[in-house]
């Protein structure tokens, strides 16, 4: 195979992998994550996420925070605070989905 064909194949693989990661967690996993967000996160951040032991997780409160900071906070926790690391239970894809959901605003039913 020529060098240009290898480069084309590599580009196709990279694009395909990128599209798979953009899909986010499956529908069933999203339901689990939503439950975790409302119940587990809500136990410290308030059941309506307006704040409690932890700060409010409303879109306006998060607007000045970079996604990477929020994802890292979810996965690695905050040493010296009550925020635990969740990386044993959540993937980076899960954490990204949680951040996107928080930025969109969680609807409480």
N, CA, C and O atoms as CSV, one atom per row, in Angstrom:
chain,resi,resn,atom,element,x,y,z
A,1,UNK,N,N,0.856,-1.182,0.000
A,1,UNK,CA,C,0.000,0.000,0.000
A,1,UNK,C,C,0.893,1.233,0.000
A,1,UNK,O,O,1.906,1.280,0.698
A,2,UNK,N,N,0.507,2.225,-0.787
A,2,UNK,CA,C,1.320,3.439,-0.882
A,2,UNK,C,C,1.119,4.317,0.342
A,2,UNK,O,O,0.165,4.161,1.104
A,3,UNK,N,N,2.042,5.232,0.499
A,3,UNK,CA,C,1.994,6.152,1.644
A,3,UNK,C,C,0.699,6.955,1.666
A,3,UNK,O,O,0.121,7.149,2.736
A,4,UNK,N,N,0.234,7.424,0.521
A,4,UNK,CA,C,-0.995,8.226,0.466
A,4,UNK,C,C,-2.218,7.384,0.829
A,4,UNK,O,O,-3.152,7.885,1.456
A,5,UNK,N,N,-2.215,6.107,0.437
A,5,UNK,CA,C,-3.337,5.237,0.817
A,5,UNK,C,C,-3.345,4.991,2.324
A,5,UNK,O,O,-4.410,4.959,2.940
A,6,UNK,N,N,-2.145,4.814,2.934
A,6,UNK,CA,C,-2.065,4.650,4.384
A,6,UNK,C,C,-2.569,5.907,5.086
A,6,UNK,O,O,-3.301,5.826,6.072
A,7,UNK,N,N,-2.176,7.057,4.575
A,7,UNK,CA,C,-2.612,8.327,5.168
A,7,UNK,C,C,-4.125,8.469,5.068
A,7,UNK,O,O,-4.773,8.920,6.013
A,8,UNK,N,N,-4.691,8.086,3.922
A,8,UNK,CA,C,-6.144,8.160,3.744
A,8,UNK,C,C,-6.860,7.209,4.700
A,8,UNK,O,O,-7.875,7.568,5.296
A,9,UNK,N,N,-6.328,5.997,4.842
A,9,UNK,CA,C,-6.917,5.028,5.756
A,9,UNK,C,C,-6.848,5.517,7.190
A,9,UNK,O,O,-7.811,5.386,7.945
A,10,UNK,N,N,-5.705,6.082,7.567
A,10,UNK,CA,C,-5.558,6.620,8.920
A,10,UNK,C,C,-6.554,7.751,9.171
A,10,UNK,O,O,-7.143,7.829,10.249
A,11,UNK,N,N,-6.746,8.624,8.189
A,11,UNK,CA,C,-7.695,9.731,8.330
A,11,UNK,C,C,-9.120,9.215,8.493
A,11,UNK,O,O,-9.879,9.724,9.318
A,12,UNK,N,N,-9.480,8.205,7.708
A,12,UNK,CA,C,-10.825,7.617,7.820
A,12,UNK,C,C,-11.028,7.011,9.196
A,12,UNK,O,O,-12.086,7.183,9.803
A,13,UNK,N,N,-10.013,6.296,9.698
A,13,UNK,CA,C,-10.124,5.702,11.035
A,13,UNK,C,C,-10.271,6.765,12.111
A,13,UNK,O,O,-11.085,6.623,13.024
A,14,UNK,N,N,-9.483,7.832,12.003
A,14,UNK,CA,C,-9.583,8.913,12.985
A,14,UNK,C,C,-10.952,9.576,12.948
A,14,UNK,O,O,-11.539,9.852,13.995
A,15,UNK,N,N,-11.456,9.827,11.768
A,15,UNK,CA,C,-12.781,10.449,11.649
A,15,UNK,C,C,-13.865,9.533,12.204
A,15,UNK,O,O,-14.784,9.994,12.880
A,16,UNK,N,N,-13.761,8.247,11.923
A,16,UNK,CA,C,-14.737,7.285,12.425
A,16,UNK,C,C,-14.702,7.226,13.942
A,16,UNK,O,O,-15.750,7.216,14.587
A,17,UNK,N,N,-13.502,7.187,14.520
A,17,UNK,CA,C,-13.373,7.147,15.973
A,17,UNK,C,C,-13.936,8.421,16.585
A,17,UNK,O,O,-14.595,8.364,17.624
A,18,UNK,N,N,-13.691,9.561,15.966
A,18,UNK,CA,C,-14.211,10.823,16.474
A,18,UNK,C,C,-15.723,10.859,16.456
A,18,UNK,O,O,-16.338,11.380,17.386
A,19,UNK,N,N,-16.338,10.316,15.414
A,19,UNK,CA,C,-17.793,10.292,15.339
A,19,UNK,C,C,-18.377,9.388,16.408
A,19,UNK,O,O,-19.426,9.702,16.970
A,20,UNK,N,N,-17.732,8.289,16.697
A,20,UNK,CA,C,-18.221,7.381,17.739
A,20,UNK,C,C,-18.194,8.065,19.098
A,20,UNK,O,O,-19.111,7.893,19.900
A,21,UNK,N,N,-17.139,8.845,19.361
A,21,UNK,CA,C,-17.059,9.489,20.658
A,21,UNK,C,C,-18.062,10.635,20.784
A,21,UNK,O,O,-18.473,10.972,21.895
A,22,UNK,N,N,-18.461,11.238,19.658
A,22,UNK,CA,C,-19.437,12.320,19.708
A,22,UNK,C,C,-20.839,11.804,20.047
A,22,UNK,O,O,-21.695,12.570,20.492
A,23,UNK,N,N,-21.067,10.527,19.839
A,23,UNK,CA,C,-22.382,9.963,20.083
A,23,UNK,C,C,-22.745,10.016,21.560
A,23,UNK,O,O,-23.922,10.146,21.897
A,24,UNK,N,N,-21.768,9.919,22.437
A,24,UNK,CA,C,-22.018,9.954,23.864
A,24,UNK,C,C,-22.502,8.612,24.377
A,24,UNK,O,O,-22.580,7.640,23.626
A,25,UNK,N,N,-22.825,8.565,25.656
A,25,UNK,CA,C,-23.286,7.310,26.255
A,25,UNK,C,C,-24.599,6.835,25.633
A,25,UNK,O,O,-25.366,7.630,25.090
A,26,UNK,N,N,-24.840,5.542,25.719
A,26,UNK,CA,C,-26.087,4.967,25.198
A,26,UNK,C,C,-27.282,5.538,25.954
A,26,UNK,O,O,-27.128,6.148,27.013
A,27,UNK,N,N,-28.462,5.334,25.404
A,27,UNK,CA,C,-29.681,5.818,26.050
A,27,UNK,C,C,-29.858,5.262,27.447
A,27,UNK,O,O,-30.249,5.989,28.360
A,28,UNK,N,N,-29.570,3.964,27.626
A,28,UNK,CA,C,-29.695,3.345,28.954
A,28,UNK,C,C,-28.695,3.965,29.925
A,28,UNK,O,O,-29.022,4.224,31.083
A,29,UNK,N,N,-27.472,4.200,29.445
A,29,UNK,CA,C,-26.454,4.801,30.315
A,29,UNK,C,C,-26.840,6.233,30.656
A,29,UNK,O,O,-26.601,6.685,31.776
A,30,UNK,N,N,-27.428,6.949,29.717
A,30,UNK,CA,C,-27.872,8.316,30.007
A,30,UNK,C,C,-28.908,8.333,31.113
A,30,UNK,O,O,-28.900,9.235,31.951
A,31,UNK,N,N,-29.807,7.346,31.132
A,31,UNK,CA,C,-30.791,7.264,32.219
A,31,UNK,C,C,-30.105,7.038,33.559
A,31,UNK,O,O,-30.482,7.635,34.568
A,32,UNK,N,N,-29.090,6.167,33.563
A,32,UNK,CA,C,-28.326,5.923,34.797
A,32,UNK,C,C,-27.611,7.193,35.248
A,32,UNK,O,O,-27.605,7.525,36.434
A,33,UNK,N,N,-27.015,7.893,34.299
A,33,UNK,CA,C,-26.289,9.119,34.631
A,33,UNK,C,C,-27.229,10.213,35.117
A,33,UNK,O,O,-26.885,10.971,36.024
A,34,UNK,N,N,-28.399,10.298,34.527
A,34,UNK,CA,C,-29.376,11.296,34.985
A,34,UNK,C,C,-29.806,10.999,36.414
A,34,UNK,O,O,-29.941,11.911,37.230
A,35,UNK,N,N,-30.021,9.722,36.715
A,35,UNK,CA,C,-30.376,9.318,38.087
A,35,UNK,C,C,-29.237,9.684,39.046
A,35,UNK,O,O,-29.485,10.216,40.128
A,36,UNK,N,N,-28.004,9.401,38.656
A,36,UNK,CA,C,-26.850,9.741,39.484
A,36,UNK,C,C,-26.784,11.248,39.710
A,36,UNK,O,O,-26.518,11.706,40.821
A,37,UNK,N,N,-27.026,12.006,38.658
A,37,UNK,CA,C,-26.968,13.465,38.748
A,37,UNK,C,C,-27.987,13.998,39.749
A,37,UNK,O,O,-27.661,14.825,40.601
A,38,UNK,N,N,-29.203,13.524,39.639
A,38,UNK,CA,C,-30.257,14.032,40.519
A,38,UNK,C,C,-30.081,13.520,41.947
A,38,UNK,O,O,-30.191,14.293,42.899
A,39,UNK,N,N,-29.812,12.232,42.102
A,39,UNK,CA,C,-29.746,11.642,43.433
A,39,UNK,C,C,-28.389,11.842,44.119
A,39,UNK,O,O,-28.320,12.396,45.216
A,40,UNK,N,N,-27.324,11.395,43.475
A,40,UNK,CA,C,-26.012,11.445,44.124
A,40,UNK,C,C,-25.432,12.856,44.141
A,40,UNK,O,O,-25.007,13.340,45.190
A,41,UNK,N,N,-25.412,13.512,42.996
A,41,UNK,CA,C,-24.904,14.892,42.974
A,41,UNK,C,C,-25.834,15.786,43.792
A,41,UNK,O,O,-25.388,16.664,44.530
A,42,UNK,N,N,-27.141,15.539,43.640
A,42,UNK,CA,C,-28.138,16.332,44.354
A,42,UNK,C,C,-28.037,16.222,45.864
A,42,UNK,O,O,-28.458,17.133,46.577
A,43,UNK,N,N,-27.486,15.120,46.366
A,43,UNK,CA,C,-27.378,14.969,47.822
A,43,UNK,C,C,-26.444,16.019,48.427
A,43,UNK,O,O,-26.598,16.372,49.596
A,44,UNK,N,N,-25.491,16.518,47.665
A,44,UNK,CA,C,-24.607,17.581,48.160
A,44,UNK,C,C,-24.888,18.939,47.515
A,44,UNK,O,O,-24.764,19.981,48.159
A,45,UNK,N,N,-25.266,18.911,46.248
A,45,UNK,CA,C,-25.466,20.161,45.514
A,45,UNK,C,C,-26.922,20.623,45.558
A,45,UNK,O,O,-27.286,21.582,44.877
A,46,UNK,N,N,-27.746,19.957,46.345
A,46,UNK,CA,C,-29.163,20.294,46.442
A,46,UNK,C,C,-29.964,19.496,45.437
A,46,UNK,O,O,-29.530,19.320,44.299
A,47,UNK,N,N,-31.112,19.017,45.833
A,47,UNK,CA,C,-31.918,18.157,44.968
A,47,UNK,C,C,-32.349,18.863,43.680
A,47,UNK,O,O,-32.649,18.199,42.688
A,48,UNK,N,N,-32.384,20.178,43.683
A,48,UNK,CA,C,-32.666,20.926,42.455
A,48,UNK,C,C,-31.388,21.563,41.913
A,48,UNK,O,O,-31.435,22.412,41.023
A,49,UNK,N,N,-30.243,21.140,42.462
A,49,UNK,CA,C,-28.913,21.581,42.057
A,49,UNK,C,C,-28.684,23.080,42.250
A,49,UNK,O,O,-27.834,23.678,41.589
A,50,UNK,N,N,-29.454,23.680,43.164
A,50,UNK,CA,C,-29.310,25.112,43.451
A,50,UNK,C,C,-28.285,25.373,44.542
A,50,UNK,O,O,-28.121,26.513,44.977
A,51,UNK,N,N,-27.598,24.336,44.987
A,51,UNK,CA,C,-26.562,24.491,46.004
A,51,UNK,C,C,-26.975,23.875,47.324
A,51,UNK,O,O,-28.162,23.728,47.617
A,52,UNK,N,N,-26.008,23.529,48.090
A,52,UNK,CA,C,-26.183,22.911,49.398
A,52,UNK,C,C,-24.810,22.864,50.027
A,52,UNK,O,O,-24.154,23.894,50.178
A,53,UNK,N,N,-24.370,21.666,50.397
A,53,UNK,CA,C,-23.000,21.503,50.868
A,53,UNK,C,C,-22.034,21.905,49.747
A,53,UNK,O,O,-21.013,22.545,49.996
A,54,UNK,N,N,-22.370,21.523,48.516
A,54,UNK,CA,C,-21.584,21.904,47.342
A,54,UNK,C,C,-22.239,23.076,46.638
A,54,UNK,O,O,-23.395,23.400,46.914
A,55,UNK,N,N,-21.511,23.716,45.731
A,55,UNK,CA,C,-22.062,24.880,45.024
A,55,UNK,C,C,-23.187,24.503,44.061
A,55,UNK,O,O,-23.363,23.336,43.712
A,56,UNK,N,N,-23.930,25.503,43.650
A,56,UNK,CA,C,-25.003,25.312,42.671
A,56,UNK,C,C,-24.427,24.812,41.349
A,56,UNK,O,O,-23.336,25.210,40.939
A,57,UNK,N,N,-25.179,23.933,40.694
A,57,UNK,CA,C,-24.765,23.379,39.404
A,57,UNK,C,C,-25.729,23.808,38.305
A,57,UNK,O,O,-26.045,23.029,37.406
A,58,UNK,N,N,-26.185,25.028,38.382
A,58,UNK,CA,C,-27.089,25.587,37.383
A,58,UNK,C,C,-26.277,26.166,36.222
A,58,UNK,O,O,-25.124,26.552,36.415
A,59,UNK,N,N,-26.857,26.233,35.026
A,59,UNK,CA,C,-26.109,26.741,33.867
A,59,UNK,C,C,-25.421,28.086,34.127
A,59,UNK,O,O,-24.266,28.264,33.742
A,60,UNK,N,N,-26.095,29.011,34.756
A,60,UNK,CA,C,-25.500,30.321,35.020
A,60,UNK,C,C,-24.300,30.260,35.946
A,60,UNK,O,O,-23.370,31.057,35.819
A,61,UNK,N,N,-24.318,29.313,36.882
A,61,UNK,CA,C,-23.200,29.168,37.806
A,61,UNK,C,C,-21.988,28.498,37.154
A,61,UNK,O,O,-20.865,28.620,37.645
A,62,UNK,N,N,-22.220,27.800,36.059
A,62,UNK,CA,C,-21.139,27.068,35.392
A,62,UNK,C,C,-20.623,27.769,34.149
A,62,UNK,O,O,-19.634,27.331,33.561
A,63,UNK,N,N,-21.273,28.851,33.736
A,63,UNK,CA,C,-20.977,29.477,32.443
A,63,UNK,C,C,-19.540,29.955,32.309
A,63,UNK,O,O,-19.008,29.976,31.199
A,64,UNK,N,N,-18.897,30.338,33.401
A,64,UNK,CA,C,-17.521,30.838,33.312
A,64,UNK,C,C,-16.474,29.761,33.578
A,64,UNK,O,O,-15.283,30.058,33.664
A,65,UNK,N,N,-16.914,28.516,33.709
A,65,UNK,CA,C,-16.000,27.414,33.999
A,65,UNK,C,C,-15.746,26.586,32.737
A,65,UNK,O,O,-16.694,26.178,32.067
A,66,UNK,N,N,-14.482,26.338,32.409
A,66,UNK,CA,C,-14.177,25.525,31.227
A,66,UNK,C,C,-14.661,24.080,31.401
A,66,UNK,O,O,-14.655,23.540,32.507
A,67,UNK,N,N,-15.073,23.475,30.303
A,67,UNK,CA,C,-15.520,22.081,30.338
A,67,UNK,C,C,-14.470,21.172,30.965
A,67,UNK,O,O,-14.800,20.308,31.778
A,68,UNK,N,N,-13.205,21.364,30.589
A,68,UNK,CA,C,-12.132,20.502,31.101
A,68,UNK,C,C,-12.047,20.564,32.622
A,68,UNK,O,O,-11.812,19.543,33.268
A,69,UNK,N,N,-12.232,21.738,33.196
A,69,UNK,CA,C,-12.213,21.879,34.656
A,69,UNK,C,C,-13.349,21.084,35.279
A,69,UNK,O,O,-13.148,20.379,36.268
A,70,UNK,N,N,-14.540,21.193,34.708
A,70,UNK,CA,C,-15.700,20.492,35.247
A,70,UNK,C,C,-15.550,18.978,35.103
A,70,UNK,O,O,-15.868,18.234,36.031
A,71,UNK,N,N,-15.071,18.520,33.953
A,71,UNK,CA,C,-14.864,17.086,33.738
A,71,UNK,C,C,-13.837,16.563,34.744
A,71,UNK,O,O,-14.050,15.521,35.364
A,72,UNK,N,N,-12.730,17.280,34.906
A,72,UNK,CA,C,-11.704,16.863,35.863
A,72,UNK,C,C,-12.227,16.863,37.291
A,72,UNK,O,O,-11.882,15.980,38.077
A,73,UNK,N,N,-13.046,17.833,37.631
A,73,UNK,CA,C,-13.623,17.882,38.978
A,73,UNK,C,C,-14.505,16.661,39.219
A,73,UNK,O,O,-14.456,16.060,40.292
A,74,UNK,N,N,-15.303,16.298,38.231
A,74,UNK,CA,C,-16.161,15.120,38.366
A,74,UNK,C,C,-15.300,13.865,38.522
A,74,UNK,O,O,-15.536,13.057,39.420
A,75,UNK,N,N,-14.327,13.707,37.670
A,75,UNK,CA,C,-13.537,12.479,37.673
A,75,UNK,C,C,-12.549,12.401,38.833
A,75,UNK,O,O,-12.372,11.333,39.418
A,76,UNK,N,N,-11.906,13.513,39.173
A,76,UNK,CA,C,-10.831,13.492,40.154
A,76,UNK,C,C,-11.227,14.047,41.514
A,76,UNK,O,O,-10.462,13.938,42.471
A,77,UNK,N,N,-12.415,14.641,41.612
A,77,UNK,CA,C,-12.856,15.234,42.866
A,77,UNK,C,C,-12.109,16.525,43.152
A,77,UNK,O,O,-11.390,17.054,42.305
A,78,UNK,N,N,-12.298,17.011,44.358
A,78,UNK,CA,C,-11.615,18.227,44.818
A,78,UNK,C,C,-10.988,17.925,46.172
A,78,UNK,O,O,-11.693,17.906,47.181
A,79,UNK,N,N,-9.687,17.689,46.217
A,79,UNK,CA,C,-9.028,17.403,47.503
A,79,UNK,C,C,-9.300,18.515,48.512
A,79,UNK,O,O,-9.323,19.697,48.168
A,80,UNK,N,N,-9.502,18.118,49.737
A,80,UNK,CA,C,-9.757,19.084,50.803
A,80,UNK,C,C,-11.197,19.538,50.886
A,80,UNK,O,O,-11.535,20.386,51.712
A,81,UNK,N,N,-12.062,18.977,50.030
A,81,UNK,CA,C,-13.495,19.301,50.074
A,81,UNK,C,C,-14.279,17.995,50.157
A,81,UNK,O,O,-13.702,16.908,50.173
A,82,UNK,N,N,-15.578,18.119,50.209
A,82,UNK,CA,C,-16.448,16.933,50.244
A,82,UNK,C,C,-16.656,16.321,48.854
A,82,UNK,O,O,-17.315,15.288,48.735
A,83,UNK,N,N,-16.105,16.941,47.802
A,83,UNK,CA,C,-16.284,16.431,46.437
A,83,UNK,C,C,-15.376,15.228,46.202
A,83,UNK,O,O,-14.155,15.366,46.129
A,84,UNK,N,N,-15.992,14.032,46.084
A,84,UNK,CA,C,-15.182,12.823,45.880
A,84,UNK,C,C,-14.840,12.613,44.409
A,84,UNK,O,O,-15.496,13.175,43.532
A,85,UNK,N,N,-13.825,11.815,44.137
A,85,UNK,CA,C,-13.551,11.448,42.748
A,85,UNK,C,C,-14.552,10.379,42.293
A,85,UNK,O,O,-14.883,9.468,43.052
A,86,UNK,N,N,-15.016,10.496,41.081
A,86,UNK,CA,C,-15.988,9.541,40.533
A,86,UNK,C,C,-15.391,8.674,39.428
A,86,UNK,O,O,-16.115,7.917,38.781
A,87,UNK,N,N,-14.082,8.774,39.206
A,87,UNK,CA,C,-13.469,8.062,38.092
A,87,UNK,C,C,-13.573,6.545,38.189
A,87,UNK,O,O,-13.446,5.859,37.174
A,88,UNK,N,N,-13.796,6.013,39.363
A,88,UNK,CA,C,-13.972,4.558,39.489
A,88,UNK,C,C,-15.319,4.112,38.929
A,88,UNK,O,O,-15.488,2.944,38.579
A,89,UNK,N,N,-16.283,5.036,38.843
A,89,UNK,CA,C,-17.634,4.704,38.384
A,89,UNK,C,C,-18.004,5.336,37.049
A,89,UNK,O,O,-18.933,4.886,36.379
A,90,UNK,N,N,-17.277,6.378,36.667
A,90,UNK,CA,C,-17.628,7.128,35.454
A,90,UNK,C,C,-16.457,7.175,34.484
A,90,UNK,O,O,-15.300,7.285,34.890
A,91,UNK,N,N,-16.770,7.090,33.214
A,91,UNK,CA,C,-15.767,7.271,32.174
A,91,UNK,C,C,-15.667,8.763,31.858
A,91,UNK,O,O,-16.484,9.561,32.318
A,92,UNK,N,N,-14.665,9.127,31.076
A,92,UNK,CA,C,-14.562,10.517,30.639
A,92,UNK,C,C,-15.779,10.878,29.791
A,92,UNK,O,O,-16.289,11.994,29.888
A,93,UNK,N,N,-16.247,9.952,28.965
A,93,UNK,CA,C,-17.435,10.177,28.144
A,93,UNK,C,C,-18.654,10.464,29.030
A,93,UNK,O,O,-19.465,11.336,28.716
A,94,UNK,N,N,-18.774,9.727,30.132
A,94,UNK,CA,C,-19.871,9.972,31.077
A,94,UNK,C,C,-19.770,11.368,31.667
A,94,UNK,O,O,-20.767,12.085,31.759
A,95,UNK,N,N,-18.554,11.755,32.068
A,95,UNK,CA,C,-18.356,13.067,32.691
A,95,UNK,C,C,-18.648,14.190,31.704
A,95,UNK,O,O,-19.234,15.207,32.074
A,96,UNK,N,N,-18.244,14.011,30.457
A,96,UNK,CA,C,-18.536,15.017,29.426
A,96,UNK,C,C,-20.046,15.148,29.255
A,96,UNK,O,O,-20.562,16.262,29.161
A,97,UNK,N,N,-20.758,14.027,29.214
A,97,UNK,CA,C,-22.211,14.056,29.077
A,97,UNK,C,C,-22.842,14.775,30.268
A,97,UNK,O,O,-23.778,15.555,30.091
A,98,UNK,N,N,-22.341,14.521,31.477
A,98,UNK,CA,C,-22.881,15.201,32.663
A,98,UNK,C,C,-22.676,16.708,32.560
A,98,UNK,O,O,-23.584,17.477,32.877
A,99,UNK,N,N,-21.514,17.134,32.128
A,99,UNK,CA,C,-21.242,18.571,31.972
A,99,UNK,C,C,-22.188,19.174,30.938
A,99,UNK,O,O,-22.765,20.236,31.170
A,100,UNK,N,N,-22.349,18.505,29.805
A,100,UNK,CA,C,-23.265,19.010,28.768
A,100,UNK,C,C,-24.692,19.101,29.302
A,100,UNK,O,O,-25.410,20.057,29.009
A,101,UNK,N,N,-25.094,18.112,30.079
A,101,UNK,CA,C,-26.441,18.097,30.660
A,101,UNK,C,C,-26.612,19.236,31.653
A,101,UNK,O,O,-27.643,19.908,31.663
A,102,UNK,N,N,-25.607,19.452,32.483
A,102,UNK,CA,C,-25.679,20.559,33.448
A,102,UNK,C,C,-25.722,21.907,32.727
A,102,UNK,O,O,-26.461,22.803,33.137
A,103,UNK,N,N,-24.954,22.053,31.680
A,103,UNK,CA,C,-24.944,23.323,30.930
A,103,UNK,C,C,-26.305,23.577,30.262
A,103,UNK,O,O,-26.722,24.726,30.114
A,104,UNK,N,N,-26.982,22.517,29.867
A,104,UNK,CA,C,-28.306,22.657,29.233
A,104,UNK,C,C,-29.391,22.901,30.270
A,104,UNK,O,O,-30.482,23.362,29.935
A,105,UNK,N,N,-29.099,22.596,31.514
A,105,UNK,CA,C,-30.098,22.734,32.585
A,105,UNK,C,C,-30.838,21.429,32.783
A,105,UNK,O,O,-31.397,20.869,31.840
A,106,UNK,N,N,-30.837,20.955,34.001
A,106,UNK,CA,C,-31.504,19.692,34.324
A,106,UNK,C,C,-32.955,19.980,34.644
A,106,UNK,O,O,-33.269,20.800,35.507
A,107,UNK,N,N,-33.833,19.294,33.935
A,107,UNK,CA,C,-35.262,19.463,34.188
A,107,UNK,C,C,-35.670,18.482,35.273
A,107,UNK,O,O,-35.434,17.279,35.159
A,108,UNK,N,N,-36.271,18.995,36.306
A,108,UNK,CA,C,-36.701,18.159,37.432
A,108,UNK,C,C,-38.163,17.794,37.239
A,108,UNK,O,O,-39.029,18.660,37.113
A,109,UNK,N,N,-38.416,16.496,37.217
A,109,UNK,CA,C,-39.784,16.019,36.962
A,109,UNK,C,C,-40.476,15.638,38.239
A,109,UNK,O,O,-41.632,15.216,38.214
